[in-house]
Amino acid sequence: MMNTMRVERIARELLDTLDRAGSIQSIAERYPGFGWDEAYRVGAALLERRRARGERAIGRKIGFTNRNIWAEYGATAPIWGTVYDRTVVYAVDGRAEVSLRGAVRPRLEPEIAFKLARSLPPGHSDAATILQHVEWVAASFELVDCHFPDWKFQAAEAVADFSLHWRLVLGTPLAVSGTDLQALGTQLHDCELSLRQNESMVARGTGANALGHPATALAHLADVLARQPEAGPLEAGEVITTGTLTPAMPVRAGETWRSTYEGISLAGLTVVFTGE
């Protein structure tokens, strides 16, 4: 049986660490037996604490869907976390300015995000069927952050650490209604992403890097949540970002990052980072 007091103690420590942009010692080393189930209980406790101070959950992030980066982080499976109204930035005409104040070790991940038009139950695998539940798709940048020194952690610790979510920048939505869902499904799988830092090309990726298909990543989360009934299913109106298509790239104030997509009518994103 998991120790409720321990879960609350860890959640309190993590939220304080987030608020002061600090670092935290390994949870697993200090609390023997710390694993996946307890980590998600910490996540639930953090959700309640953030709600209590006025933050509103508006969606989820899925992490570690790109198996190409598993070795770097010691990941063994995808993870998920909560996205809040205070952590989302909506780009205007594909452009946003984001302050890195309050971030500790920020990295940028170019991703594909969805907004649900209706709840998504578990058990789906066909992209076109999954897209029937989607209102729009958009390019996104998730800014992930780590409160463990040198980005060193055990997989369950990443879940407890807000599933590494810090900010989510959403680009111009592409409406799904009225489109050829089979064709859109193919485009989401095959599309090619280019990522630039200032004027330099730094990474490329494809939609297939997100667990084989961004829509498959969405369905995977629905299946996981069905095994975690205390977390709640995916509901209409939620925004879900489906994992990085490239390695996560360190970012600094003063830099401009751009994503462009080929093979799909998805507008890219430009984000300017400041220190204020």
Phi, psi and omega per residue, in radians:
M1 nan 2.299 -3.106
M2 -1.336 2.578 -3.088
N3 -1.476 1.936 -3.115
T4 -1.089 -0.678 3.127
M5 -1.114 -0.648 3.118
R6 -1.158 -0.748 3.101
V7 -1.013 -0.823 -3.128
E8 -1.147 -0.646 3.133
R9 -1.121 -0.765 3.138
I10 -1.158 -0.747 3.129
A11 -1.070 -0.755 3.135
R12 -1.088 -0.733 -3.141
E13 -1.146 -0.738 -3.127
L14 -1.159 -0.723 3.138
L15 -1.144 -0.684 3.067
D16 -1.098 -0.706 3.125
T17 -1.119 -0.714 3.080
L18 -1.071 -0.810 -3.043
D19 -1.158 -0.563 -3.116
R20 -1.764 0.141 3.139
A21 0.904 0.892 -3.091
G22 -1.893 -2.886 3.114
S23 -2.167 2.794 -3.084
I24 -2.339 2.513 3.074
Q25 -1.296 2.778 -3.111
S26 -0.895 2.230 3.082
I27 -1.253 -0.762 -3.084
A28 -1.093 -0.605 3.129
E29 -1.243 -0.576 -3.102
R30 -1.523 -0.411 -3.089
Y31 -2.233 1.542 -3.120
P32 -0.949 2.449 3.129
G33 1.517 0.017 -3.141
F34 -1.127 2.186 -3.079
G35 -2.515 -2.854 -3.013
W36 -1.032 -0.861 -3.065
D37 -1.061 -0.774 -3.133
E38 -1.200 -0.620 3.130
A39 -1.077 -0.749 3.113
Y40 -1.238 -0.484 3.019
R41 -1.186 -0.644 3.036
V42 -1.089 -0.740 3.099
G43 -1.029 -0.708 3.115
A44 -1.155 -0.677 3.110
A45 -1.164 -0.649 3.089
L46 -1.146 -0.691 3.100
L47 -1.030 -0.789 -3.138
E48 -1.139 -0.694 3.132
R49 -1.168 -0.676 -3.129
R50 -1.271 -0.629 3.038
R51 -1.091 -0.698 -3.092
A52 -1.119 -0.422 3.127
R53 -1.785 0.280 2.968
G54 1.774 0.004 3.110
E55 -1.433 2.535 -3.090
R56 -2.050 2.214 3.094
A57 -1.281 2.221 -3.135
I58 -2.099 -0.050 -3.134
G59 3.041 -2.801 -3.115
R60 -2.405 2.767 2.951
K61 -2.027 2.513 3.022
I62 -1.935 2.256 -3.137
G63 -2.012 2.823 3.094
F64 1.017 0.630 3.010
T65 -1.461 -0.269 3.135
N66 -1.635 1.782 -3.076
R67 -1.129 -0.310 3.131
N68 -1.118 -0.345 -3.102
I69 -1.869 0.057 -3.083
W70 -1.038 -0.758 -3.079
A71 -1.070 -0.654 -3.115
E72 -1.100 -0.613 -3.039
Y73 -1.908 0.022 -3.101
G74 1.200 0.445 -3.117
A75 -1.373 2.634 3.109
T76 -2.253 -0.141 -3.128
A77 -2.900 2.793 3.041
P78 -1.113 2.733 3.068
I79 -2.238 2.960 3.076
W80 -2.475 2.751 3.094
G81 -2.629 3.105 -3.070
T82 -1.643 2.464 3.029
V83 -1.886 2.402 -3.044
Y84 -2.040 2.803 3.092
D85 -1.041 -0.555 -3.112
R86 -1.433 -0.133 3.126
T87 -1.850 0.002 -3.126
V88 -1.769 2.404 3.046
V89 -2.132 2.221 3.128
Y90 -1.720 2.047 3.110
A91 -1.174 2.603 3.074
V92 -1.953 2.105 -3.070
D93 0.931 0.661 3.056
G94 1.374 0.222 -3.064
R95 -2.365 2.449 3.122
A96 -2.533 2.706 3.018
E97 -2.039 2.270 -3.053
V98 -2.264 2.212 3.050
S99 -1.424 2.377 3.086
L100 -1.615 0.143 3.093
R101 -1.096 2.269 -3.120
G102 1.689 -0.199 3.057
A103 -1.514 2.660 -3.103
V104 -1.853 -0.999 -3.118
R105 -2.348 1.072 -2.967
P106 -1.218 2.484 3.019
R107 -2.337 2.650 -3.087
L108 -1.851 2.398 3.089
E109 -2.237 2.037 3.048
P110 -1.351 2.227 -3.003
E111 -2.429 3.058 3.019
I112 -2.043 2.204 -3.082
A113 -1.963 2.669 3.092
F114 -2.189 2.604 2.882
K115 -1.986 2.267 -3.087
L116 -1.401 2.344 3.033
A117 -1.508 -0.448 3.120
R118 -2.651 2.893 -3.113
S119 -1.064 2.582 -3.133
L120 -1.992 1.886 3.113
P121 -1.358 2.901 3.103
P122 -1.276 2.957 2.973
G123 1.701 0.148 -3.135
H124 -1.768 2.567 3.078
S125 -2.384 -0.305 -3.127
D126 -1.473 2.195 -3.041
A127 -1.035 -0.773 -3.107
A128 -1.098 -0.663 3.111
T129 -1.165 -0.728 3.110
I130 -1.089 -0.724 -3.100
L131 -1.163 -0.316 3.053
Q132 -1.110 -0.332 -3.129
H133 -1.672 0.054 -2.985
V134 -1.869 2.376 3.064
E135 -1.483 -0.843 3.113
W136 -2.639 2.852 3.060
V137 -2.176 2.560 -3.107
A138 -2.625 2.634 2.938
A139 -1.162 2.547 3.106
S140 -2.521 2.739 2.918
F141 -2.057 2.070 2.943
E142 -1.662 2.287 3.005
L143 -1.686 1.963 3.116
V144 -1.724 2.671 -3.126
D145 -2.501 2.658 -3.081
C146 -2.284 2.269 -3.131
H147 -1.708 0.161 3.014
F148 -1.768 2.413 -3.101
P149 -0.967 2.417 3.027
D150 1.048 0.394 -3.133
W151 0.995 0.633 3.138
K152 -1.872 2.111 -3.098
F153 -2.802 2.843 2.926
Q154 -1.515 2.731 -3.014
A155 -0.978 -0.751 -3.132
A156 -1.134 -0.551 3.114
E157 -1.141 -0.589 3.105
A158 -1.104 -0.664 3.085
V159 -1.068 -0.846 -3.125
A160 -1.085 -0.615 -3.120
D161 -1.411 0.942 3.087
F162 1.050 0.392 -3.013
S163 0.889 0.533 3.078
L164 1.195 0.138 -3.123
H165 -1.335 2.332 3.055
W166 -2.214 -0.901 3.080
R167 -2.487 2.727 3.040
L168 -2.339 2.093 3.098
V169 -1.771 2.153 -3.092
L170 -1.860 2.334 3.136
G171 -1.564 -2.875 -3.095
T172 -1.227 2.147 -3.098
P173 -1.180 2.521 2.985
L174 -1.928 1.950 -3.087
A175 -1.105 2.405 -3.136
V176 -1.573 -0.602 -3.115
S177 -1.002 2.315 3.095
G178 1.522 -0.060 3.135
T179 -1.649 2.854 3.038
D180 -1.341 1.842 -3.009
L181 -1.189 -0.577 3.074
Q182 -1.109 -0.786 -3.141
A183 -1.147 -0.744 3.131
L184 -1.105 -0.676 3.094
G185 -1.054 -0.754 3.094
T186 -1.115 -0.735 -3.135
Q187 -1.123 -0.693 3.129
L188 -1.120 -0.602 3.107
H189 -1.261 -0.777 -2.979
D190 -1.579 -0.262 -3.008
C191 -1.011 2.608 -3.115
E192 -1.992 2.294 -3.121
L193 -1.875 2.401 2.981
S194 -2.065 2.343 -3.107
L195 -2.090 2.213 -3.127
R196 -2.098 2.432 2.987
Q197 -1.871 2.052 -2.964
N198 0.946 -2.009 -3.138
E199 -1.890 0.112 -3.054
S200 -1.761 2.307 3.010
M201 -1.233 2.220 -3.080
V202 -2.102 -0.346 -3.115
A203 -2.866 2.700 3.028
R204 -2.315 2.698 3.109
G205 -2.770 3.075 3.109
T206 -2.294 2.809 3.103
G207 -1.026 -0.544 -3.121
A208 -1.133 -0.276 3.137
N209 -1.196 -0.302 3.125
A210 -1.573 1.413 3.081
L211 1.009 0.579 3.130
G212 1.585 -0.411 3.135
H213 -3.076 2.345 3.135
P214 -0.989 -0.644 3.117
A215 -1.202 -0.574 3.067
T216 -1.135 -0.660 3.083
A217 -1.083 -0.707 3.104
L218 -1.075 -0.803 3.136
A219 -1.154 -0.636 3.090
H220 -1.028 -0.754 3.124
L221 -1.096 -0.721 3.102
A222 -1.029 -0.688 3.119
D223 -1.176 -0.732 3.128
V224 -1.095 -0.786 -3.104
L225 -1.131 -0.484 3.085
A226 -1.152 -0.411 3.082
R227 -1.629 -0.045 3.100
Q228 -2.214 1.167 -3.011
P229 -1.023 -0.416 3.115
E230 -1.200 -0.317 -3.121
A231 -1.445 -0.451 -3.120
G232 1.563 2.531 -3.129
P233 -1.343 2.989 3.059
L234 -1.281 2.183 -3.028
E235 -2.009 2.825 3.068
A236 -0.971 2.420 3.119
G237 1.639 -0.266 -3.135
E238 -1.261 2.531 3.009
V239 -1.815 2.251 -3.120
I240 -2.240 2.186 3.054
T241 -1.805 2.398 -2.761
T242 -1.850 0.204 3.023
G243 1.898 2.684 -2.988
T244 -1.240 2.502 3.103
L245 -1.650 -0.118 -3.141
T246 -2.394 3.074 2.938
P247 -1.026 2.641 3.052
A248 -1.287 2.282 -2.990
M249 -1.926 2.224 3.075
P250 -1.048 2.453 -3.135
V251 -2.216 2.690 -3.138
R252 -2.410 2.734 3.065
A253 -1.031 2.473 -3.133
G254 1.686 -0.173 -3.123
E255 -1.616 2.655 3.014
T256 -2.084 2.254 -3.129
W257 -2.078 2.435 -3.094
R258 -2.322 2.432 2.991
S259 -2.070 2.493 3.029
T260 -2.335 2.566 -3.111
Y261 -2.101 2.460 3.037
E262 -2.128 2.540 3.122
G263 1.558 0.095 3.116
I264 -2.750 2.573 -3.127
S265 -1.449 1.030 -3.096
L266 -1.993 2.066 -3.124
A267 -1.227 2.362 3.106
G268 -1.325 -3.108 -3.083
L269 -2.171 2.577 2.963
T270 -2.203 2.225 3.132
V271 -2.255 2.256 3.059
V272 -1.825 2.232 -3.116
F273 -1.759 2.333 3.112
T274 -2.109 2.988 3.109
G275 -1.804 0.080 -3.085
E276 -1.801 nan nan
